[in-house]
Amino acid sequence: QVQLVESGGGLVQPGGSLRLSCAAPGFTFSRYAMSWYRQAPGKERELVARISTDYGSTNYADSVKGRFTISRDNAKNTVYLEMNSLKPEDTAVYYCVCALRGYWGQGTQVTVSS
């Protein structure tokens, strides 16, 4: 059973930064696009960012464009989400996902509050 393991969440003040990491051992990571989703209380889960396999092309939700950056290190089977200029509305549980294989991490809480 493949386990995606997120880390790096926490409490940060508005305007601050966090870097999420997702370790993805146990499968041919480099062959698959990877994504970050988030779910805030009382809201539907939404796609935040996605990175492809080959040239690392990326896509972002409009709400995070210019503030968040997704990247990957295929040698380490790890995907990252760099989050800058954080806002209270970014508060959510963030999940690392390999959609094509149906793999989800357990989630990491990000709270943006003063």
Secondary structure, 3 states (H helix, E strand, C coil): CCCEEEECCEEECCCCCEEEEEECCCCCHHHCCEEEEEECCCCCCEEEEEECCCCCCEEECCCCCCCEEEEEEHHHCEEEEEECCCCHHHCEEEEEEECCCCEEECCEEEEECC
